[in-house]
Amino acid sequence: MTKLLEEAFKKASELPETDQDTLAKWLLEELRSERQWESMFAESQDVLDRLADQALDAHKRGKTKPMDFERL
């Protein structure tokens, strides 16, 4: 465990029990969400590569136009 994380847990241990539980639930959910995002992103690399190839091909064939940021 890093010193910074150790310090954070030490300070968190001084909070009231309900606040500790709230913090713990938040942290666990963040960690779960991060793992889920990493997994989804890793699984989508082939799809992203294919979409990028399609976009480049469309651009090379003149099927794209410059972005008009004033119209967004």
CYANA upper distance limits for C-alpha pairs under 8 A (distance plus 0.5 A):
  1 MET  CA      5 LEU  CA      7.03
  1 MET  CA      6 GLU  CA      7.00
  2 THR  CA      6 GLU  CA      6.62
  3 LYS  CA      7 GLU  CA      6.59
  4 LEU  CA      8 ALA  CA      6.71
  5 LEU  CA      9 PHE  CA      6.68
  6 GLU  CA     10 LYS  CA      6.62
  7 GLU  CA     11 LYS  CA      6.72
  8 ALA  CA     12 ALA  CA      6.55
  9 PHE  CA     13 SER  CA      6.51
 10 LYS  CA     14 GLU  CA      7.36
 11 LYS  CA     15 LEU  CA      7.68
 12 ALA  CA     20 GLN  CA      6.79
 13 SER  CA     20 GLN  CA      7.36
 15 LEU  CA     19 ASP  CA      6.54
 15 LEU  CA     20 GLN  CA      6.48
 16 PRO  CA     20 GLN  CA      6.76
 17 GLU  CA     21 ASP  CA      6.72
 18 THR  CA     22 THR  CA      6.70
 19 ASP  CA     23 LEU  CA      6.58
 20 GLN  CA     24 ALA  CA      6.51
 21 ASP  CA     25 LYS  CA      6.55
 22 THR  CA     26 TRP  CA      6.71
 23 LEU  CA     27 LEU  CA      6.60
 24 ALA  CA     28 LEU  CA      6.56
 25 LYS  CA     29 GLU  CA      6.59
 26 TRP  CA     30 GLU  CA      6.64
 27 LEU  CA     31 LEU  CA      6.70
 28 LEU  CA     32 ARG  CA      6.63
 29 GLU  CA     33 SER  CA      6.47
 30 GLU  CA     34 GLU  CA      6.56
 31 LEU  CA     35 ARG  CA      6.75
 32 ARG  CA     36 GLN  CA      6.67
 33 SER  CA     37 TRP  CA      6.59
 34 GLU  CA     38 GLU  CA      6.64
 35 ARG  CA     39 SER  CA      6.66
 36 GLN  CA     40 MET  CA      6.64
 37 TRP  CA     41 PHE  CA      6.49
 38 GLU  CA     42 ALA  CA      6.57
 39 SER  CA     43 GLU  CA      6.69
 40 MET  CA     44 SER  CA      6.68
 41 PHE  CA     45 GLN  CA      7.03
 44 SER  CA     48 LEU  CA      6.62
 45 GLN  CA     49 ASP  CA      6.50
 46 ASP  CA     50 ARG  CA      6.69
 47 VAL  CA     51 LEU  CA      6.66
 48 LEU  CA     52 ALA  CA      6.58
 49 ASP  CA     53 ASP  CA      6.69
 50 ARG  CA     54 GLN  CA      6.70
 51 LEU  CA     55 ALA  CA      6.66
 52 ALA  CA     56 LEU  CA      6.68
 53 ASP  CA     57 ASP  CA      6.58
 54 GLN  CA     58 ALA  CA      6.63
 55 ALA  CA     59 HIS  CA      6.69
 56 LEU  CA     60 LYS  CA      6.66
 57 ASP  CA     61 ARG  CA      6.76
 58 ALA  CA     62 GLY  CA      6.87
 58 ALA  CA     63 LYS  CA      5.59
 58 ALA  CA     64 THR  CA      6.92
 59 HIS  CA     63 LYS  CA      6.01
 59 HIS  CA     64 THR  CA      5.66
 68 ASP  CA     72 LEU  CA      7.69
